[in-house]
Amino acid sequence: MATTTLDPRTALVLIDLQQGIVGNPHLAPYAAADVVARAGRLADAFRGHGLPVVLVRVTAAADGADAVRGRIDGPSRSRTWPEGWDVIVDELAGHPEDITVTKRNWGAFYGTDLDLQLRRRGITQIVLAGIATSIGVESSARAAHEHGYHVTLATDAMSDIDIDTHRNSVERIFPRLGETGTTDEIVELLAKTHG
């Protein structure tokens, strides 16, 4: 499905484009540098039309006190992160009008003020991008859908630590949550509808 509509009050929400995540050399299908470049292009387009850009970052207390609890079968979530791992990448930082949201979970809505920030600005739709597709982006897309937002996913401005989980999100999950499109398609539609 292609992106057909961008509401007059649409925000760009970029997930976890921060030093410690973008530094992962094992992303697929797109390298982190490509994801950041496309996210930057989207951010410039949104800013150029006076629309909000939200930079979401994930972090945790050094002592793990705010870590998500619960038993899992996967690898342990408790680890020590290097200093600066949670800093938004330089290519996206430095715009005082952007909204920064700090999360401690996969998704950008639970335990944050993201919904409040969006609703106070009259936002009815979000465009999502970031890393990782099947974790932070998908969790945020699910929550946005549940909160009643129209959701558009910039599928070439996201990547994952596993190509199969990326494909599952893009091909099976995202079409149930909203519309998908490329960076070029979204920027073009933004220019047509907000020009």
Short mmCIF file of the C-alpha atoms (twelve columns), coordinates in Angstrom:
data_MODEL
# 
_entry.id   MODEL 
# 
loop_
_atom_site.group_PDB 
_atom_site.id 
_atom_site.type_symbol 
_atom_site.label_atom_id 
_atom_site.label_alt_id 
_atom_site.label_comp_id 
_atom_site.label_asym_id 
_atom_site.label_seq_id 
_atom_site.Cartn_x 
_atom_site.Cartn_y 
_atom_site.Cartn_z 
_atom_site.pdbx_PDB_model_num 
ATOM 1   C CA . MET A 1   0.000  0.000   0.000  1 
ATOM 2   C CA . ALA A 2   1.221  3.502   -0.697 1 
ATOM 3   C CA . THR A 3   0.887  6.616   1.416  1 
ATOM 4   C CA . THR A 4   -2.266 8.416   0.306  1 
ATOM 5   C CA . THR A 5   -2.898 11.145  2.868  1 
ATOM 6   C CA . LEU A 6   -1.053 13.329  5.344  1 
ATOM 7   C CA . ASP A 7   -3.328 15.215  7.720  1 
ATOM 8   C CA . PRO A 8   -2.868 18.987  8.105  1 
ATOM 9   C CA . ARG A 9   -1.488 18.352  11.615 1 
ATOM 10  C CA . THR A 10  0.999  15.519  11.103 1 
ATOM 11  C CA . ALA A 11  4.145  14.994  13.185 1 
ATOM 12  C CA . LEU A 12  7.320  13.080  12.393 1 
ATOM 13  C CA . VAL A 13  8.358  10.705  15.182 1 
ATOM 14  C CA . LEU A 14  11.896 9.301   14.943 1 
ATOM 15  C CA . ILE A 15  12.672 6.326   17.150 1 
ATOM 16  C CA . ASP A 16  16.032 5.696   18.861 1 
ATOM 17  C CA . LEU A 17  18.322 7.402   16.365 1 
ATOM 18  C CA . GLN A 18  20.978 7.769   19.030 1 
ATOM 19  C CA . GLN A 19  24.691 7.015   19.264 1 
ATOM 20  C CA . GLY A 20  24.501 3.581   20.891 1 
ATOM 21  C CA . ILE A 21  21.875 2.218   18.493 1 
ATOM 22  C CA . VAL A 22  23.007 3.841   15.263 1 
ATOM 23  C CA . GLY A 23  26.488 2.514   16.036 1 
ATOM 24  C CA . ASN A 24  25.332 -1.087  15.473 1 
ATOM 25  C CA . PRO A 25  27.054 -2.353  12.306 1 
ATOM 26  C CA . HIS A 26  24.682 -5.320  11.952 1 
ATOM 27  C CA . LEU A 27  21.493 -3.658  10.748 1 
ATOM 28  C CA . ALA A 28  19.388 -4.808  7.813  1 
ATOM 29  C CA . PRO A 29  18.175 -4.116  5.216  1 
ATOM 30  C CA . TYR A 30  19.593 -0.572  5.458  1 
ATOM 31  C CA . ALA A 31  22.812 0.653   7.029  1 
ATOM 32  C CA . ALA A 32  22.395 3.052   9.936  1 
ATOM 33  C CA . ALA A 33  23.930 5.907   7.920  1 
ATOM 34  C CA . ASP A 34  21.221 5.467   5.252  1 
ATOM 35  C CA . VAL A 35  18.449 5.429   7.860  1 
ATOM 36  C CA . VAL A 36  19.823 8.576   9.512  1 
ATOM 37  C CA . ALA A 37  20.175 10.345  6.151  1 
ATOM 38  C CA . ARG A 38  16.575 9.542   5.185  1 
ATOM 39  C CA . ALA A 39  15.323 10.492  8.651  1 
ATOM 40  C CA . GLY A 40  17.201 13.768  8.299  1 
ATOM 41  C CA . ARG A 41  15.541 14.405  4.953  1 
ATOM 42  C CA . LEU A 42  12.116 13.750  6.485  1 
ATOM 43  C CA . ALA A 43  12.924 15.990  9.458  1 
ATOM 44  C CA . ASP A 44  14.035 18.837  7.182  1 
ATOM 45  C CA . ALA A 45  10.821 18.523  5.165  1 
ATOM 46  C CA . PHE A 46  8.614  18.530  8.269  1 
ATOM 47  C CA . ARG A 47  10.462 21.471  9.803  1 
ATOM 48  C CA . GLY A 48  10.225 23.306  6.483  1 
ATOM 49  C CA . HIS A 49  6.431  23.027  6.627  1 
ATOM 50  C CA . GLY A 50  6.248  24.065  10.278 1 
ATOM 51  C CA . LEU A 51  5.278  20.562  11.413 1 
ATOM 52  C CA . PRO A 52  6.604  18.971  14.624 1 
ATOM 53  C CA . VAL A 53  9.581  16.634  14.698 1 
ATOM 54  C CA . VAL A 54  9.800  14.339  17.716 1 
ATOM 55  C CA . LEU A 55  13.139 12.738  18.590 1 
ATOM 56  C CA . VAL A 56  12.595 9.708   20.821 1 
ATOM 57  C CA . ARG A 57  15.519 8.251   22.699 1 
ATOM 58  C CA . VAL A 58  15.777 5.294   25.035 1 
ATOM 59  C CA . THR A 59  17.850 5.350   28.182 1 
ATOM 60  C CA . ALA A 60  18.161 3.670   31.563 1 
ATOM 61  C CA . ALA A 61  19.456 4.553   35.002 1 
ATOM 62  C CA . ALA A 62  23.037 3.463   35.617 1 
ATOM 63  C CA . ASP A 63  21.928 1.208   38.470 1 
ATOM 64  C CA . GLY A 64  19.116 -0.388  36.441 1 
ATOM 65  C CA . ALA A 65  16.451 0.841   38.875 1 
ATOM 66  C CA . ASP A 66  14.127 1.855   36.023 1 
ATOM 67  C CA . ALA A 67  14.682 -1.266  33.910 1 
ATOM 68  C CA . VAL A 68  11.691 -3.199  32.637 1 
ATOM 69  C CA . ARG A 69  11.057 -6.182  34.891 1 
ATOM 70  C CA . GLY A 70  9.845  -9.619  33.971 1 
ATOM 71  C CA . ARG A 71  11.243 -12.962 32.933 1 
ATOM 72  C CA . ILE A 72  12.210 -13.423 29.296 1 
ATOM 73  C CA . ASP A 73  13.647 -16.277 27.267 1 
ATOM 74  C CA . GLY A 74  15.898 -13.955 25.268 1 
ATOM 75  C CA . PRO A 75  19.188 -12.348 26.252 1 
ATOM 76  C CA . SER A 76  19.347 -10.464 29.522 1 
ATOM 77  C CA . ARG A 77  18.351 -6.815  29.350 1 
ATOM 78  C CA . SER A 78  20.616 -5.772  32.187 1 
ATOM 79  C CA . ARG A 79  23.903 -4.379  31.020 1 
ATOM 80  C CA . THR A 80  26.071 -1.334  31.409 1 
ATOM 81  C CA . TRP A 81  25.851 1.192   28.607 1 
ATOM 82  C CA . PRO A 82  28.801 3.355   27.587 1 
ATOM 83  C CA . GLU A 83  28.565 7.065   28.281 1 
ATOM 84  C CA . GLY A 84  26.811 8.924   25.472 1 
ATOM 85  C CA . TRP A 85  25.033 5.868   24.048 1 
ATOM 86  C CA . ASP A 86  21.656 7.601   24.532 1 
ATOM 87  C CA . VAL A 87  22.595 10.892  22.821 1 
ATOM 88  C CA . ILE A 88  20.641 11.741  19.650 1 
ATOM 89  C CA . VAL A 89  22.913 11.615  16.575 1 
ATOM 90  C CA . ASP A 90  24.435 14.912  15.474 1 
ATOM 91  C CA . GLU A 91  22.669 14.778  12.102 1 
ATOM 92  C CA . LEU A 92  19.297 15.206  13.832 1 
ATOM 93  C CA . ALA A 93  20.193 17.174  16.964 1 
ATOM 94  C CA . GLY A 94  20.452 20.921  17.391 1 
ATOM 95  C CA . HIS A 95  16.951 22.071  16.455 1 
ATOM 96  C CA . PRO A 96  15.422 23.749  19.522 1 
ATOM 97  C CA . GLU A 97  11.909 23.540  18.075 1 
ATOM 98  C CA . ASP A 98  12.063 19.719  18.021 1 
ATOM 99  C CA . ILE A 99  10.416 17.750  20.814 1 
ATOM 100 C CA . THR A 100 12.579 15.244  22.663 1 
ATOM 101 C CA . VAL A 101 10.911 12.301  24.377 1 
ATOM 102 C CA . THR A 102 12.812 9.940   26.665 1 
ATOM 103 C CA . LYS A 103 11.527 6.386   27.039 1 
ATOM 104 C CA . ARG A 104 12.575 3.381   29.084 1 
ATOM 105 C CA . ASN A 105 10.595 0.768   27.170 1 
ATOM 106 C CA . TRP A 106 10.402 -0.379  23.571 1 
ATOM 107 C CA . GLY A 107 7.513  1.879   22.631 1 
ATOM 108 C CA . ALA A 108 7.482  5.678   22.647 1 
ATOM 109 C CA . PHE A 109 4.056  6.096   24.274 1 
ATOM 110 C CA . TYR A 110 4.000  4.072   27.493 1 
ATOM 111 C CA . GLY A 111 5.507  5.954   30.428 1 
ATOM 112 C CA . THR A 112 6.245  9.125   28.412 1 
ATOM 113 C CA . ASP A 113 4.473  12.380  27.622 1 
ATOM 114 C CA . LEU A 114 4.437  11.743  23.854 1 
ATOM 115 C CA . ASP A 115 0.642  11.500  23.572 1 
ATOM 116 C CA . LEU A 116 0.240  14.702  25.598 1 
ATOM 117 C CA . GLN A 117 2.834  16.532  23.458 1 
ATOM 118 C CA . LEU A 118 1.049  15.480  20.267 1 
ATOM 119 C CA . ARG A 119 -2.515 16.165  21.405 1 
ATOM 120 C CA . ARG A 120 -1.665 19.633  22.741 1 
ATOM 121 C CA . ARG A 121 -0.433 20.472  19.248 1 
ATOM 122 C CA . GLY A 122 -3.563 19.091  17.599 1 
ATOM 123 C CA . ILE A 123 -1.691 16.236  15.916 1 
ATOM 124 C CA . THR A 124 -3.925 13.592  14.296 1 
ATOM 125 C CA . GLN A 125 -1.312 11.655  12.338 1 
ATOM 126 C CA . ILE A 126 2.281  10.558  12.829 1 
ATOM 127 C CA . VAL A 127 4.950  9.439   10.402 1 
ATOM 128 C CA . LEU A 128 7.286  6.932   12.045 1 
ATOM 129 C CA . ALA A 129 10.880 5.944   11.265 1 
ATOM 130 C CA . GLY A 130 13.914 4.738   13.203 1 
ATOM 131 C CA . ILE A 131 15.696 1.708   14.592 1 
ATOM 132 C CA . ALA A 132 14.762 -1.057  15.216 1 
ATOM 133 C CA . THR A 133 11.820 -1.769  12.958 1 
ATOM 134 C CA . SER A 134 10.387 -4.691  14.931 1 
ATOM 135 C CA . ILE A 135 11.105 -3.254  18.363 1 
ATOM 136 C CA . GLY A 136 10.844 0.503   18.948 1 
ATOM 137 C CA . VAL A 137 9.147  1.399   15.666 1 
ATOM 138 C CA . GLU A 138 6.575  -1.399  15.706 1 
ATOM 139 C CA . SER A 139 5.782  -0.920  19.410 1 
ATOM 140 C CA . SER A 140 5.276  2.799   18.837 1 
ATOM 141 C CA . ALA A 141 3.146  2.178   15.734 1 
ATOM 142 C CA . ARG A 142 0.905  -0.217  17.640 1 
ATOM 143 C CA . ALA A 143 0.443  2.273   20.482 1 
ATOM 144 C CA . ALA A 144 -0.187 5.173   18.076 1 
ATOM 145 C CA . HIS A 145 -2.872 3.123   16.343 1 
ATOM 146 C CA . GLU A 146 -4.431 2.240   19.706 1 
ATOM 147 C CA . HIS A 147 -4.387 5.942   20.678 1 
ATOM 148 C CA . GLY A 148 -6.364 6.786   17.533 1 
ATOM 149 C CA . TYR A 149 -3.658 8.429   15.439 1 
ATOM 150 C CA . HIS A 150 -3.394 7.877   11.709 1 
ATOM 151 C CA . VAL A 151 -0.049 6.143   11.215 1 
ATOM 152 C CA . THR A 152 2.320  6.285   8.258  1 
ATOM 153 C CA . LEU A 153 5.554  4.306   8.255  1 
ATOM 154 C CA . ALA A 154 8.605  5.382   6.253  1 
ATOM 155 C CA . THR A 155 9.831  1.891   5.459  1 
ATOM 156 C CA . ASP A 156 13.175 2.889   3.945  1 
ATOM 157 C CA . ALA A 157 13.993 5.087   6.957  1 
ATOM 158 C CA . MET A 158 14.048 2.163   9.369  1 
ATOM 159 C CA . SER A 159 16.164 -0.920  9.846  1 
ATOM 160 C CA . ASP A 160 16.475 -3.837  12.237 1 
ATOM 161 C CA . ILE A 161 18.945 -6.175  13.846 1 
ATOM 162 C CA . ASP A 162 17.302 -9.034  11.922 1 
ATOM 163 C CA . ILE A 163 16.133 -8.894  8.298  1 
ATOM 164 C CA . ASP A 164 13.312 -11.390 8.883  1 
ATOM 165 C CA . THR A 165 11.778 -9.401  11.731 1 
ATOM 166 C CA . HIS A 166 12.069 -6.215  9.650  1 
ATOM 167 C CA . ARG A 167 10.206 -7.876  6.773  1 
ATOM 168 C CA . ASN A 168 7.549  -9.277  9.106  1 
ATOM 169 C CA . SER A 169 6.856  -5.805  10.496 1 
ATOM 170 C CA . VAL A 170 6.816  -4.091  7.095  1 
ATOM 171 C CA . GLU A 171 4.869  -6.759  5.198  1 
ATOM 172 C CA . ARG A 172 2.510  -8.179  7.842  1 
ATOM 173 C CA . ILE A 173 2.116  -5.836  10.786 1 
ATOM 174 C CA . PHE A 174 2.366  -2.295  9.414  1 
ATOM 175 C CA . PRO A 175 -0.402 -2.655  6.809  1 
ATOM 176 C CA . ARG A 176 -2.769 -3.424  9.723  1 
ATOM 177 C CA . LEU A 177 -1.710 -0.294  11.595 1 
ATOM 178 C CA . GLY A 178 -1.514 2.327   8.870  1 
ATOM 179 C CA . GLU A 179 -0.032 3.200   5.509  1 
ATOM 180 C CA . THR A 180 3.519  2.611   4.373  1 
ATOM 181 C CA . GLY A 181 5.665  4.577   1.988  1 
ATOM 182 C CA . THR A 182 9.210  5.546   1.129  1 
ATOM 183 C CA . THR A 183 10.945 8.715   2.202  1 
ATOM 184 C CA . ASP A 184 10.591 10.089  -1.337 1 
ATOM 185 C CA . GLU A 185 6.849  9.355   -1.417 1 
ATOM 186 C CA . ILE A 186 6.257  10.956  1.964  1 
ATOM 187 C CA . VAL A 187 8.324  14.073  1.190  1 
ATOM 188 C CA . GLU A 188 6.533  14.438  -2.165 1 
ATOM 189 C CA . LEU A 189 3.087  14.060  -0.569 1 
ATOM 190 C CA . LEU A 190 4.066  16.512  2.157  1 
ATOM 191 C CA . ALA A 191 5.005  19.098  -0.486 1 
ATOM 192 C CA . LYS A 192 1.696  18.560  -2.336 1 
ATOM 193 C CA . THR A 193 -0.536 18.751  0.728  1 
ATOM 194 C CA . HIS A 194 1.315  21.359  2.783  1 
ATOM 195 C CA . GLY A 195 2.911  23.484  0.054  1 
# 
